[in-house]
């Protein structure tokens, strides 16, 4: 399902000496250095697994997720997900994945979430029948009955995360990427989100990759 072989990602960043002298030097001769965001990362994930990708801040978790989602290209190495190379076949590939980034909202802040879901239906070109079936199934699994007409700005963090996950699953993807989905949540809400992820995995036969520190 997912295989990474010796994936590395490097960035070139500017280096400036301190003080006025350093600033003047930088104007005429910019110094740079190479920083490793990822170095020789390899792993394999089978279909239907829930995998936790754990590490401290700055360890490269989000970079790895973005490579697997097709947002970033690696500097070297190979990444194949469900038969696709994400960053080379992104248009066809993204139909098969859902992604939720804990610090970024996919749903409109001021609109009831049902309006955002209707928009996602058009973006992913989900047939009306499939959309209704998926919406009903996710509403039941995630307990969204009382939230469909509520905008995210009026929800708790846990309710927003629940709504974001539902939105990422409306087009019935095979893989769900969750980048820090419990960030900012209290311990009770974190447990609730984890139980919710397990339930989605079991009932929808999803492969789930979850990052956390």
C-alpha positions in Angstrom: 0.0 0.0 0.0 2.7 2.6 1.1 6.4 2.2 0.7 9.2 4.7 1.3 12.7 3.9 0.3 15.6 6.1 1.5 13.6 9.3 1.4 15.6 12.5 2.1 14.5 16.1 1.9 17.0 19.0 2.0 16.5 22.7 2.1 18.9 25.5 1.2 18.8 28.3 3.8 20.5 31.7 3.9 23.2 32.2 6.6 23.9 35.8 7.7 26.7 37.0 10.0 25.8 39.2 12.9 25.9 43.0 12.8 26.2 45.6 10.1 29.3 44.0 8.6 27.4 40.8 8.2 24.5 42.5 6.6 26.7 44.3 4.0 28.5 41.1 3.2 25.2 39.4 2.7 24.2 42.0 0.1 27.1 41.1 -2.2 27.8 37.5 -1.4 24.9 35.5 0.1 26.0 32.5 2.1 23.8 29.4 2.3 23.8 26.0 4.0 22.0 22.7 3.4 19.6 21.5 6.1 18.3 18.0 6.3 14.5 17.9 7.0 14.6 14.1 6.4 17.5 11.8 5.9 17.3 8.2 4.6 13.7 7.4 5.8 12.4 4.0 4.9 9.2 2.1 5.9 6.3 0.1 4.6 2.6 0.2 5.6 0.1 -2.4 4.7 -3.5 -1.9 3.7 -5.9 -1.4 6.6 -3.2 -0.6 9.2 -3.3 2.3 11.7 0.3 3.6 12.0 1.5 6.2 14.5 4.4 8.3 13.2 6.0 9.7 16.4 8.7 12.2 17.0 9.5 15.6 18.6 8.8 18.9 16.9 11.2 19.4 14.0 11.8 15.7 13.5 10.3 15.7 10.0 6.9 14.2 10.6 5.0 16.8 8.6 7.6 16.7 5.8 7.1 13.0 5.5 3.3 13.4 5.4 3.5 16.1 2.8 5.7 13.9 0.6 3.2 11.0 0.9 0.3 13.5 0.1 2.2 14.8 -3.0 2.6 18.3 -1.6 6.4 18.1 -1.5 8.9 16.2 -3.7 11.8 14.5 -1.9 15.4 15.4 -2.7 16.2 11.7 -3.1 14.6 8.3 -2.6 11.4 6.7 -3.7 7.8 7.0 -2.4 5.0 4.8 -3.8 1.5 5.0 -2.4 -1.2 2.7 -3.7 0.6 2.3 -7.0 1.1 6.1 -7.4 4.2 8.3 -7.1 2.3 11.1 -5.2 4.3 14.2 -6.3 4.4 13.0 -10.0 0.8 11.8 -10.4 -0.9 14.2 -8.0 -4.1 14.8 -10.0 -5.1 11.2 -10.2 -3.6 10.3 -6.8 -5.4 12.7 -4.6 -8.8 11.1 -5.4 -7.6 8.2 -3.3 -6.5 10.0 -0.1 -8.0 12.2 2.6 -5.8 14.5 4.7 -6.3 16.6 7.8 -3.6 18.9 9.1 -4.3 19.7 12.8 -3.3 23.4 12.5 -5.1 24.1 9.2 -8.8 24.1 8.6 -10.3 22.6 5.4 -13.8 23.7 6.3 -15.1 27.3 6.0 -14.9 29.0 9.3 -18.3 30.8 9.1 -20.4 28.4 7.1 -22.4 25.5 8.5 -20.3 22.3 7.9 -23.1 20.9 5.7 -22.4 23.8 3.3 -18.7 23.0 3.3 -19.5 19.3 2.7 -21.7 20.3 -0.3 -18.8 22.2 -1.7 -16.4 19.2 -1.3 -19.0 17.1 -3.2 -18.6 19.4 -6.2 -14.8 19.6 -5.9 -14.4 15.9 -5.8 -17.3 15.3 -8.2 -18.9 12.8 -5.9 -22.1 11.3 -7.5 -25.2 12.5 -5.5 -26.1 9.0 -4.4 -22.6 8.2 -3.2 -22.4 11.6 -1.4 -25.7 11.0 0.5 -24.6 7.5 1.5 -21.2 8.6 2.7 -22.6 11.6 4.5 -25.2 9.4 6.3 -22.5 6.8 7.2 -20.0 9.4 8.5 -22.7 11.3 10.4 -23.6 8.1 12.2 -20.0 6.9 12.8 -18.7 10.2 14.1 -21.9 11.5 15.8 -22.3 14.6 13.7 -26.1 14.8 13.8 -26.3 17.9 15.9 -23.3 19.6 14.2 -24.3 19.7 10.5 -25.8 23.1 10.7 -23.2 24.6 13.0 -20.2 26.6 11.7 -16.7 25.5 12.9 -16.2 28.8 14.7 -19.0 27.8 17.2 -17.5 24.3 17.9 -15.1 23.0 20.4 -11.6 21.8 19.1 -12.8 18.2 19.4 -16.0 18.9 17.4 -14.0 20.7 14.7 -11.5 17.8 14.4 -14.4 15.4 14.1 -16.0 17.5 11.4 -12.7 17.9 9.5 -12.1 14.1 9.5 -15.7 13.6 8.1 -15.0 16.1 5.3 -11.7 14.3 4.4 -13.6 11.0 4.0 -16.7 12.2 2.0 -15.1 11.1 -1.3 -14.4 7.6 0.1 -10.6 7.6 0.0 -8.5 4.5 0.7 -5.9 6.3 2.9 -6.3 8.9 5.6 -3.4 11.1 6.6 -3.7 12.9 10.0 -1.0 15.4 10.9 -1.2 16.2 14.6 -5.0 15.8 14.8 -5.0 16.1 18.6 -2.9 19.2 18.9 -4.4 21.7 21.4 -7.0 19.1 22.7 -7.3 18.2 26.4 -6.7 14.6 27.5 -10.4 13.6 27.3 -10.8 15.0 23.8 -7.6 13.3 22.7 -8.9 9.9 23.8 -12.2 10.6 22.0 -10.4 11.5 18.8 -8.3 8.3 19.0 -11.4 6.1 19.6 -13.1 7.9 16.6 -10.1 7.1 14.4 -10.2 3.4 15.4 -13.9 3.3 14.6 -13.4 4.9 11.2 -10.6 2.4 10.4 -12.7 -0.6 11.4 -15.9 0.4 9.7 -14.5 2.0 6.5 -11.5 -0.4 6.1 -9.2 2.6 5.9 -5.4 2.8 6.1 -4.6 5.5 8.6 -1.3 7.3 9.2 -1.2 9.6 12.2 1.6 11.9 13.3 2.0 13.0 16.9 4.7 14.0 19.4 
